[in-house]
Amino acid sequence: ENMFRYLKKLLYVLPASKFSLLVAGAIFIVTSFIEALGIGIIGPFIALASDFNVIEQTPILVRIRDFFGVEDASQFVALDGLIAVIVFISKAFAALFTQVFITRISDRQQRLLIIKMVRSYLDAPYVYHITKNSSSIIDRLIEIANAFSNTIFMPLLTTLANLFLFIALFSLLCFTSLSTMLGLLVALTPVLLFFNSFAPKVRSWGKQMRESKADIIQTVNHAFGSVKETKVIGCEEYFEKQIASQARKL
């Protein structure tokens, strides 16, 4: 339930259209398939290269050999090696393309989010602005938009890409060795539960970080916004202690 509520809030804040999210999902599915294919091709190729008799024992290899019309076993293994190299090069380009895509779409969402927030703040009534600290608005426009892109949206896209890769590898392992897959699940479950227990602490730390940054901006505005008064009164040490206190919290 908390996850669905979190995703609902994320989609509300996210300036991206549903079509762009579908395109991202399709790209992740394709690249995950290529990644899984590159990983899954290693074992069969090594087995084939070490024992040519595997060709005759595997019906699908026989069909592939007949399709290409290659009779010599060594030539067929060489052809498989060439295919493996092409798959690995494609895997590398797919991984690079995915990272570039994630970075570009995250930067674009950050830019659109800043524009969306500025428009919302400008459209807010005057009463809202006299009850809110301007430093918190500055912090949200600069820091939160950046944090949303770098610590929420980009990792979320990376996690989504890894999730599709996990599904592809999970299916591959279930097909090749179900016992190994079950052993991995048993081994990883405690680790996942351990990290999941930190979720409430991470949320509270994030809230404290936001409040500390807003207070630092507010103190800096007070100290340097009227620096003449600060010098005359001699309260530099007071502002220094305030910023040091908030910096420790941050």
Order of alpha helices (4+ residues) and beta strands (2+ residues): alpha-alpha-alpha-alpha-alpha-alpha-alpha-alpha-alpha-alpha-alpha-alpha-alpha
